[in-house]
Amino acid sequence: MWRYFKVGRGELFRILAKLRWVANSQDKSFERALAFVLAYCRRHTDWFT
């Protein structure tokens, strides 16, 4: 699947970074997960450490 998403990966991260994400409940897990992914968006490894 990597070959299909590799081309648009950078654009996807730019869009995610520009949009303002706000949780509509007290659960902030999506916001934390998105912040984590965006912090590692420039890495090109198979696993996050």
N, C-alpha and C positions, 0 to 999 in steps of 0.2 A: 504494500500500500504506500510505502514511502515514495516511490516514483511518481505517484499521482498527486501527492500533497506537497512534494518538495518544491515545486514551481511556485505555488501560492502561499508558502509558509511565511515568508517575510511580510507579504501584504496582509495576511490574517493577523499577525502580531501587531502590525501598525494600526489596523482597525480596532483590535481589542484594546490597545493602549490609548487610543483617542476617545473611545466611548467612555462615558461615566457610568460605572456599575454601582448600583445601590441595592442592598438587600431590602426586601419589603417585609422582612420579619427580623426577629432577634438572632436568627441563625446567620452567622457571618462566614460560614465555611466556604461558600462559593467565592466570596471576595478574597479570602485568604489563599484559596487554591489558585485563583487567577493572578494574584500578586506573586505567588511562587513561580508560576509558569512564565510570567513576564520577566521576572528577575533572571531566569535561565534561558530566555529566548535566543540568545546569541550562541549558546553552546550547541555543539553538534555531536553529542555523545548519545549512546543508546540508553543510558540510565542517569538519573539525577542523583547526586550524592550530597 
